[in-house]
Amino acid sequence: MTKPLMRRGQRTDSRPRLIVTAVVLASFAAVGSAVACSPPAPRAHTVEIRNFAFAPAEVTVEPGDTVVWTNGDFVPHTATGRNDRWDSRAISANGSWRYVAPAPGRYEYYCVFHPGMTAAVVVR
């Protein structure tokens, strides 16, 4: 291997190269930590209504996630939150309804037409 030709009095200072390398590495680290700290994108969770029951009977979600109820029964149903937190109104056979999960807590709900149908949305 040959040495690069140097002119008389030329410095062989590697500090500029080290500075550039440090800046590039710091940039990658900053971008990586920004991505790692970003909250996850909202997700959709499905609750099936079939055989006069909500399945699953308890769904756990994050704030901002969407819960989608789909009615697989031949009669209408509702997903009505206790204390009037929300009300889907009648979800027809083969219909669906969606709701964006609020702040953390446990939210119990039922079907207005069939009060024995109960379930819960747990928001972490």
C-alpha positions as CSV (number, residue, x, y, z in Angstrom):
1,M,0.0,0.0,0.0
2,T,1.4,3.4,-0.9
3,K,1.1,6.5,1.2
4,P,-0.8,9.4,-0.3
5,L,1.4,12.2,-1.6
6,M,1.6,15.1,0.7
7,R,2.8,18.6,0.0
8,R,5.4,20.2,2.2
9,G,3.7,21.7,5.2
10,Q,0.3,19.9,4.7
11,R,-1.3,18.8,7.9
12,T,-2.6,15.3,8.4
13,D,-5.2,16.3,10.9
14,S,-8.1,13.8,11.1
15,R,-10.3,16.0,13.4
16,P,-12.6,17.2,10.6
17,R,-13.3,13.5,9.7
18,L,-14.1,12.7,13.3
19,I,-16.4,15.6,13.7
20,V,-18.3,14.7,10.5
21,T,-18.6,11.1,11.8
22,A,-19.8,12.2,15.2
23,V,-22.5,14.5,13.6
24,V,-23.7,11.7,11.3
25,L,-23.9,9.2,14.2
26,A,-25.7,11.7,16.4
27,S,-28.2,12.3,13.6
28,F,-29.0,8.6,13.3
29,A,-29.3,8.3,17.1
30,A,-31.8,11.2,17.2
31,V,-33.9,9.8,14.4
32,G,-33.9,6.4,16.0
33,S,-35.0,7.6,19.3
34,A,-37.7,9.8,17.8
35,V,-39.1,6.8,16.0
36,A,-38.9,4.6,19.2
37,C,-40.7,7.3,21.2
38,S,-43.6,7.8,18.8
39,P,-46.9,6.4,20.1
40,P,-48.2,3.4,18.2
41,A,-50.8,4.1,15.5
42,P,-54.4,3.5,16.5
43,R,-55.7,0.0,15.8
44,A,-59.1,-1.5,15.0
45,H,-60.5,-4.2,17.2
46,T,-63.6,-6.3,16.1
47,V,-66.3,-7.5,18.4
48,E,-68.6,-10.0,16.7
49,I,-72.2,-10.2,17.7
50,R,-73.4,-13.8,17.1
51,N,-75.7,-16.2,18.9
52,F,-77.0,-13.4,21.0
53,A,-73.6,-12.7,22.6
54,F,-70.6,-10.3,22.2
55,A,-67.4,-12.0,21.2
56,P,-65.0,-11.4,22.8
57,A,-66.9,-10.5,26.0
58,E,-64.0,-8.2,27.0
59,V,-61.8,-6.4,24.6
60,T,-58.7,-4.5,25.7
61,V,-57.6,-1.5,23.6
62,E,-55.5,1.7,23.8
63,P,-57.0,5.2,23.9
64,G,-57.8,6.3,20.3
65,D,-58.2,2.7,19.0
66,T,-61.4,1.9,17.2
67,V,-63.8,-0.9,18.3
68,V,-66.0,-2.2,15.5
69,W,-69.1,-4.3,16.3
70,T,-70.4,-6.5,13.5
71,N,-73.8,-8.2,13.8
72,G,-73.8,-11.7,12.6
73,D,-77.2,-12.5,14.0
74,F,-80.5,-12.3,12.1
75,V,-82.0,-9.7,14.4
76,P,-80.8,-6.2,15.3
77,H,-78.7,-5.6,18.4
78,T,-77.1,-2.5,20.1
79,A,-73.8,-1.8,21.8
80,T,-75.0,0.6,24.5
81,G,-72.6,1.8,27.2
82,R,-73.8,1.8,30.8
83,N,-74.6,5.3,32.0
84,D,-75.3,6.4,28.5
85,R,-71.6,6.6,27.6
86,W,-72.4,5.6,24.0
87,D,-75.2,4.1,22.0
88,S,-74.9,2.4,18.6
89,R,-78.6,2.4,18.1
90,A,-79.9,-0.6,16.2
91,I,-77.1,-2.5,14.4
92,S,-79.0,-4.5,11.7
93,A,-78.2,-8.0,10.7
94,N,-74.9,-8.0,8.8
95,G,-74.4,-4.4,9.8
96,S,-71.6,-2.8,11.8
97,W,-70.9,0.2,14.1
98,R,-67.6,1.7,15.2
99,Y,-66.5,3.7,18.3
100,V,-63.2,5.3,19.2
101,A,-62.1,4.3,22.6
102,P,-61.9,7.2,25.2
103,A,-59.6,7.7,28.1
104,P,-58.4,4.7,30.2
105,G,-61.0,2.8,32.2
106,R,-63.4,-0.1,32.1
107,Y,-66.5,0.6,30.0
108,E,-69.3,-2.0,30.3
109,Y,-72.0,-2.2,27.7
110,Y,-75.1,-4.2,26.8
111,C,-77.8,-4.7,24.1
112,V,-80.9,-2.6,24.7
113,F,-83.1,-5.2,22.9
114,H,-81.5,-8.2,24.8
115,P,-80.3,-6.9,28.3
116,G,-78.7,-10.2,29.1
117,M,-76.1,-9.6,26.4
118,T,-73.3,-7.8,28.3
119,A,-69.6,-7.1,27.7
120,A,-66.8,-4.6,28.4
121,V,-64.2,-2.5,26.6
122,V,-61.1,-2.0,28.7
123,V,-59.0,1.0,27.7
124,R,-55.4,0.8,29.0
